[in-house]
Amino acid sequence: MGRGFLNMKVLVATDKPFAKVAIDGIRQELDGVDYELVLLERYTEKQQLLDAVANVDALIVRSDIVDEEVIKAGKNLKIVVRAGAGYDNIDLKAATEAGICVMNTPGQNANAVAELVFGMLIYGVRNFYNGTPGTELRGKKLGIHAYGNIGKNVARIAKGFQMPILAYDIYSRAEIINSDGIDPTISVKTLYRHSDIVTVHVPLTDKTRGLIGKILLSNMKSDAVLVNTARKEVINEQDLLDFMIAHPKFKYLTDIKPDMHDQFVEKVGSQYFTTPKKMGAQTSEANVNAGIAAAHQIVDYLRNGNHRYRVND
């Protein structure tokens, strides 16, 4: 599928634009095969996206919503690539029904997210630099919930802090985790029970929505730290808030502002930190890597039929 497409139009639609160097890299990738680059940046109305997608063959987005209406408007669309790891902003069912391939760009922002985990961790264990004695990361047992590209980078950095590391991944065999010098756990409950810090990297699916709630939290130590750089929806916010109120030494650190943010601030503000907006992939390097990777994958799919990173049926 996909072989022989010529003179394609590729739309980059981003309400939060790529860096110029990323756009230059995307343009160079497309110019090499005579594909036309169409830019829609900082748009403010959905209709602008619907109009722009009407006559293009491929679409690159970041966190922009590609729902059924957008899919139907893209009458010539053959492929949509989410420049990043998560793809819950794209209606996969609608894309599949329309015969459109959807891909993500796994691994391109993994180091950026992993470094953010440790930036927030140091801030958190030092009591948000409020002048009181904090703790150190060295010797703390780190539990990695989902051992994919980001989880592996978290483990790499954690080794430098001399942290014992546990990992759980429903899709990764224990021997693969063990081969990286990481201790695999037999269950997710075991991971939460034996870790001083748990960092969450699960994708948002029907199975993971609200996964981290009363049952998993009840297995955590009363003075543990939970770090979430995945999606806010994987947390049962009310259960987490209740747990934090009951355990005043427990901390929650995230780069996705919860829906119950005001209640967290009011009731457990000294135990809680969130960045103002999603920050995991917000580095120049990740921005460039993901954008160029998206363009490369589009070209490879349209010219060679390579659908290695396809995420829909």
QUIJO-V91535 format. One record per residue. N is the residue number from 0. RES is the residue in three letters. PSI is psi in degrees with one decimal (none if undefined). Layout:
n,res,psi
N,RES,PSI
N,RES,PSI
//
This chain:
n,res,psi
0,MET,142.6
1,GLY,-8.3
2,ARG,139.3
3,GLY,2.5
4,PHE,130.0
5,LEU,157.4
6,ASN,47.4
7,MET,153.8
8,LYS,129.0
9,VAL,119.1
10,LEU,127.5
11,VAL,108.2
12,ALA,108.7
13,THR,118.1
14,ASP,-21.7
15,LYS,99.3
16,PRO,152.9
17,PHE,158.0
18,ALA,154.1
19,LYS,-39.9
20,VAL,-31.2
21,ALA,-45.0
22,ILE,-39.9
23,ASP,-40.1
24,GLY,-40.5
25,ILE,-45.2
26,ARG,-42.5
27,GLN,-41.8
28,GLU,-41.9
29,LEU,-37.3
30,ASP,-31.4
31,GLY,-19.3
32,VAL,16.3
33,ASP,37.5
34,TYR,144.6
35,GLU,132.3
36,LEU,128.0
37,VAL,129.0
38,LEU,133.1
39,LEU,101.1
40,GLU,146.6
41,ARG,34.9
42,TYR,152.0
43,THR,-13.6
44,GLU,140.4
45,LYS,-33.5
46,GLN,-31.7
47,GLN,-40.6
48,LEU,-42.0
49,LEU,-40.1
50,ASP,-42.1
51,ALA,-32.4
52,VAL,-7.6
53,ALA,-32.5
54,ASN,33.8
55,VAL,161.0
56,ASP,-20.7
57,ALA,154.1
58,LEU,131.6
59,ILE,128.8
60,VAL,167.8
61,ARG,-100.0
62,SER,9.6
63,ASP,142.8
64,ILE,122.0
65,VAL,88.5
66,ASP,-172.0
67,GLU,-36.5
68,GLU,-42.0
69,VAL,-43.2
70,ILE,-45.5
71,LYS,-32.1
72,ALA,-28.2
73,GLY,73.1
74,LYS,-23.9
75,ASN,1.4
76,LEU,133.7
77,LYS,-25.7
78,ILE,141.5
79,VAL,130.2
80,VAL,125.5
81,ARG,114.8
82,ALA,84.6
83,GLY,-176.0
84,ALA,-51.4
85,GLY,145.9
86,TYR,24.6
87,ASP,-4.0
88,ASN,-0.4
89,ILE,133.4
90,ASP,96.0
91,LEU,-38.8
92,LYS,-45.7
93,ALA,-38.8
94,ALA,-43.9
95,THR,-45.0
96,GLU,-28.1
97,ALA,0.9
98,GLY,24.7
99,ILE,132.7
100,CYS,133.6
101,VAL,132.0
102,MET,159.7
103,ASN,-177.2
104,THR,71.3
105,PRO,140.1
106,GLY,-17.3
107,GLN,-27.3
108,ASN,13.2
109,ALA,-43.6
110,ASN,-38.4
111,ALA,-44.6
112,VAL,-43.0
113,ALA,-41.1
114,GLU,-37.0
115,LEU,-38.5
116,VAL,-46.1
117,PHE,-28.0
118,GLY,-45.5
119,MET,-36.4
120,LEU,-47.0
121,ILE,-42.8
122,TYR,-41.8
123,GLY,-48.1
124,VAL,-17.2
125,ARG,22.7
126,ASN,40.1
127,PHE,30.9
128,TYR,41.7
129,ASN,7.5
130,GLY,-8.4
131,THR,157.3
132,PRO,132.0
133,GLY,-152.9
134,THR,174.3
135,GLU,158.7
136,LEU,-30.1
137,ARG,129.7
138,GLY,-13.5
139,LYS,137.1
140,LYS,120.1
141,LEU,125.7
142,GLY,125.6
143,ILE,113.8
144,HIS,97.7
145,ALA,113.1
146,TYR,62.1
147,GLY,-149.4
148,ASN,-43.8
149,ILE,-45.8
150,GLY,-40.1
151,LYS,-39.4
152,ASN,-35.9
153,VAL,-44.3
154,ALA,-41.4
155,ARG,-45.5
156,ILE,-39.6
157,ALA,-33.1
158,LYS,-34.2
159,GLY,-25.3
160,PHE,1.9
161,GLN,47.3
162,MET,130.1
163,PRO,140.3
164,ILE,131.5
165,LEU,153.5
166,ALA,147.1
167,TYR,131.5
168,ASP,120.7
169,ILE,-22.5
170,TYR,-7.9
171,SER,126.9
172,ARG,146.0
173,ALA,-37.3
174,GLU,-29.2
175,ILE,-44.8
176,ILE,-44.4
177,ASN,-32.3
178,SER,-18.9
179,ASP,7.6
180,GLY,21.4
181,ILE,141.0
182,ASP,116.4
183,PRO,144.8
184,THR,154.8
185,ILE,-18.5
186,SER,160.8
187,VAL,-33.1
188,LYS,-39.8
189,THR,-40.9
190,LEU,-48.9
191,TYR,-33.3
192,ARG,-36.3
193,HIS,2.2
194,SER,143.2
195,ASP,-29.0
196,ILE,133.9
197,VAL,129.4
198,THR,129.9
199,VAL,127.9
200,HIS,28.4
201,VAL,147.4
202,PRO,160.8
203,LEU,114.7
204,THR,176.8
205,ASP,-32.5
206,LYS,-27.0
207,THR,-10.9
208,ARG,120.5
209,GLY,14.4
210,LEU,-40.7
211,ILE,91.8
212,GLY,-149.5
213,LYS,-43.0
214,ILE,-51.4
215,LEU,-42.2
216,LEU,-35.6
217,SER,-16.5
218,ASN,-8.6
219,MET,155.2
220,LYS,150.3
221,SER,-20.8
222,ASP,24.8
223,ALA,173.1
224,VAL,132.6
225,LEU,126.5
226,VAL,128.2
227,ASN,110.1
228,THR,21.9
229,ALA,-98.0
230,ARG,147.0
231,LYS,-27.7
232,GLU,-14.1
233,VAL,-9.5
234,ILE,132.9
235,ASN,101.1
236,GLU,-39.9
237,GLN,-41.7
238,ASP,-41.6
239,LEU,-44.6
240,LEU,-44.8
241,ASP,-41.0
242,PHE,-41.5
243,MET,-37.5
244,ILE,-39.7
245,ALA,-18.5
246,HIS,85.8
247,PRO,-5.4
248,LYS,-3.8
249,PHE,142.0
250,LYS,147.3
251,TYR,125.0
252,LEU,131.9
253,THR,157.1
254,ASP,17.8
255,ILE,108.0
256,LYS,123.5
257,PRO,157.4
258,ASP,-31.2
259,MET,30.3
260,HIS,-48.9
261,ASP,-37.2
262,GLN,-35.7
263,PHE,-44.6
264,VAL,-44.6
265,GLU,-42.0
266,LYS,-28.7
267,VAL,35.9
268,GLY,-34.1
269,SER,-3.8
270,GLN,5.7
271,TYR,139.5
272,PHE,135.7
273,THR,146.1
274,THR,157.7
275,PRO,-29.9
276,LYS,171.6
277,LYS,123.4
278,MET,-6.7
279,GLY,-48.8
280,ALA,10.0
281,GLN,65.7
282,THR,156.1
283,SER,-40.4
284,GLU,-46.1
285,ALA,-39.0
286,ASN,-48.6
287,VAL,-48.0
288,ASN,-47.4
289,ALA,-40.9
290,GLY,-46.6
291,ILE,-38.8
292,ALA,-40.6
293,ALA,-45.2
294,ALA,-42.2
295,HIS,-41.6
296,GLN,-36.0
297,ILE,-47.6
298,VAL,-45.4
299,ASP,-35.3
300,TYR,-48.5
301,LEU,-34.4
302,ARG,-34.4
303,ASN,-5.6
304,GLY,13.9
305,ASN,115.6
306,HIS,39.1
307,ARG,-40.4
308,TYR,22.9
309,ARG,137.7
310,VAL,-2.6
311,ASN,169.0
312,ASP,none
//
